[in-house]
């Protein structure tokens, strides 16, 4: 992908910033972010930052309409927050996505949408295939499923080139460390301070963890492939890890003296999650980072951040 105008919504956030850093090397990149959770220092040098809210159609319409590709990462991503405030989650995740779709109708660009494994809910048919019926357990999952349906309709009605990527458990540098962030960033930051690692539930729940650089490659492949148009793909490794096993690995890699504590399960959390990645493999995707390699890279980054 070269010499394109690329818009990354939520490009000052975790995954969006990694996409922006990768693509700014050979393209003109505009980051749209209201900095509600994103950070200006995450935007790569050479990219333009448009401080705007995705819910404000007038503010984002022009640049999206002119773009060649939009990587739509802006979202309210917390399951817990979505349970607390479903209306805000709906506005950002559904209305925001509708605004992007509307703006793209005025131009020629393609949309790569960040969806989520949360659309599957507690489906026992593991590994999960994209053909499984959505059955979300949280308002967050509902909004991602609704946004996917809007993508399909805009593709079928208007011929808009779109693709939805169902991220499983993404981790890596620049992920938030608050109570709503991914479990890996929380575990690493607590381990670096020798604080207890708290597991909600019995620790036997499993997740399909994928390193953020692999997610970036999946985004670029899906954007450039004509065969992805109008479709949905899992983005994961196809390998599952228990949360207890993860906590043990983090302690081992950091050399921490952190104890592991258990707390009551959180509402809306799924028990087991594992992806079937056969479809995205057909686009040429293969995860390059093992869990251990990704954890080591992430620990290095957070260790440097703690020293600053």
N, C-alpha and C positions, 0 to 999 in steps of 0.2 A: 504494500500500500504506500504510494508515493504521490506527492504533489496534490493532495486532496484537501478540501476544507472539512475538518472533522470537528463536531461538537460533542463534548462529553458533559452531560448533565451530572451534577454531583461529583464533578472532577476534582474538587478539593477534599473529597472524602477518601475512604479506604481503597476500594477497588477502582473507583473512577480515576483517582490520581495515578494509580499504576498503569492504567490504560493510556492516560494523557502522557506520562513520561515515556512510554514505549513509542507512541505515534508522533510525538513532537519532533522526533529526529528527522523525519522525511516529509512532514505535512504541516499545514497551517492548522493549529489546534485552538479552539475556543472552549474554555471551561465555563459552564453556567453553574453557579452555586450561590446560595443565599448565606452560606457560612453559618447556618444554624448548628450543624455538627461538624462540617468541614473546616479545614484550616488553610489559610492563605499560603502558608509556607509549604503546603503539599503540592501546590500548583507548580509545574516545571518551568524553569526559565525558557522563554521563547513562546510560551502559550499566553493567550490573552484571557484574562479573567473578567467575565461579565457577572457582576453581583446582582443576581435577580432570583426571584422565586418562581419555580416551575408552575405554580398555580396562577401566575400572572401572565396570561396569554400575550398581552400587548408587549410585554418586556422581552419575551423570548421568540416571538413569531418570526421576525425578520431573519435573525441569524440561523435559525433552524431551517427556514425556507430556502436559504442559500446553500446549505451544507450538502456535501456528498454522502456523509455518513453521520448518524447520530448514535452514540453509545449512551443509552438512557439508564444511568445508575442512580439518579436522584430518587430518594425514597425515605420513608419512615420505616426503618428496618427492624425495629424491636418488637418481638412478640408481646413482651410484658407491657410495653408502652401502648401497643395497639389494643390490649385488653382494657387498659386504663382510659384511653382516649380514642375510641374507634372512629369518631367523626374526623379528627385531624388526620388519622391514618388514611381514611378514605379520600380526603381532599388531596393529600400529597400524592398518594400512590395511584389513584384512579383518575381524578380530575387532571393531575399533573401529566399523566400518560396521554390522556385525551388531548391535552393542549399540544403535546409533541406531535401526535398523529395529525391533528388539524393543520399544524404549521407545515408538516412534511407534504401535505396534499398540494400546497402552493409551490412546491419545488420539485426536485428530482432525486432527493436523497433516500437512503435506506436506513431503517431503524433496527438497531440491535438492542433488545430489551432485556434488562436484568430481572428475570423472574426468580422463583425460589422453589426448593424442594418442599417448602411449607404447604404448597398446593395439594400434596399427596395425603397429608394428615397421617394417621396411624395405620396406614395400609400395610397388611401383613404379607402381601405378595412380593417378597423381596427376591432378587433385586428389582427395583421399581423401573418399569418401562414407561415411556412417554404416553403410551396408549391407555394407561390406567386412568380411571375416572377421578377427577379432583374431589377431595373430601377434606377441606381444610378444617383445622381445630381452633383457629384464632382469627380475629379480624384482619391481622396482617396477611395470613394465608388467603383469606377471602379476597382481599384487594389485589393480590398477585394473580389469582385465578380470573378475576373480573378483567384485569388489564390484558391478560393473555387473550381473552375472548374478544375484546375490542380490537386487538391486533389482527386476529383472524378475520373479523368482519371488515376491517379497513382493507385488508389484503383482497378479500373476495369481492367486496363491493366496488372498490376504487382501484384495485390493482397495485396498491402500495407495497413496495418490497419491505418485508418485515421478517424478523426472526426473534423468537423468545428463547432465552437460555435459563434453564432451571438450575441455579447454583445450589450445590449442597453446602457443606460446611467449609467456607473459605477462611483461610488464615494467612497471616504474613505481616511484614512491617507496615507501620502506620495504622493498624487496626486500633480502634478505641479501647480503652481500658476501664470504662465505667461498668456499672452492674448490668447494662444491656448489651455489652459488646460480646464478641465471640469468646467461648470458654478458653481457647488457647491463649489469647492475649491476656486474659485475666489470670490464668494459671502462671504464665511466665512472669508477669509483673509481681505477683505475690511471691513466687519462688525466688526471684532476685532479691527480695527483702526478707527471705526466710520466714514469710508469713504462712499461715495454714492455707492449704488448697481446699476449698469447700465444694463438695459435690452435692447437687440437689437430686435426691433419690439414692438408689443403692449402688450407683456407679456401673451397673451392668448394661445401662442403655448404650446403644451404639450409634456411631455417626460415620459418615463418609467424608473425611477431611481432605481438602484439596488446597495446595499452595497457590497463592495469588498470581504468581507468574504463569502458572499453567492456565489459570482462568483468563488472563490477558491473551494468551495464544488462542484459546478457544473463541474469544470474542473476534479476533482478527480473522480467523479461519471462517467463522460464520458470516462475517461481514462480506468477505471476498467471494464466497461461494454462491453461485446462482442457485444451486440445489437446496440451499437453506431457506429460500423464500417461502413465507407462509407457514413455516414449520416451528416445532418446539424441540429443544434438545436438552438432555441432562448434561450438566457440566460437573464432573466428579472423577474419582479414580477407580470406582468399582471395587474398593476395598473398605471393609468396616473395622472400626477400632472402638473398644469400650472406653467410656469416660474415665474409668478407674485405671485402665492401661495407659491412657493418655497422661493422666496425672503422674503416674509412675515414671513415664518417659521424660516428662518435663523436669521432675526432680533429679533424675539421672543426668540429663544434659546440662542443667544449671549447676549441679553439685550442691543443691539447696538442702537445708535441714528442715524443710517444711513438713509438718504433719498433714495427713489427709483427714478431713472432717466431713461428716455427712449431715445434710439438712433435708427437710421435707421436700418432695418433688414440687416443681413449679407448674401452675396451671397452663395448659396450652402446649406443653412440651411433648414431642412425640417420643415413643419408646425406642424404636429402632428405625434407622435410615440407611439405605444402601442403594446405589444407583446401578442400573444397567446402562453402559455407555456405548453400546454397539452402534447406535445411530450416529453419534458425533464422531466415532472412529471412522465412519465412511467419508467424512469430510477431511480426514487426514490427521485427526487429533489423537495424541497419545500423551498421557501425563508423564512429565519428565522428572518430577521431584517425588521422591519417597517421603513418607511422613517424617522420618528422622532427618532427612536432608532439609526439608522445609522448616522443621523445628529449630535446627541448628542455625540456619540463616536468620530466623525470626528472633531467636535468643540473642544473637550477636547485635542485631539492630536495637533491641530494647535495652541491652546492657550499655550500649553507647548512649542511648537516650537518657538512661539513669545517671550517667556521668556528667551530662551537660548541665 
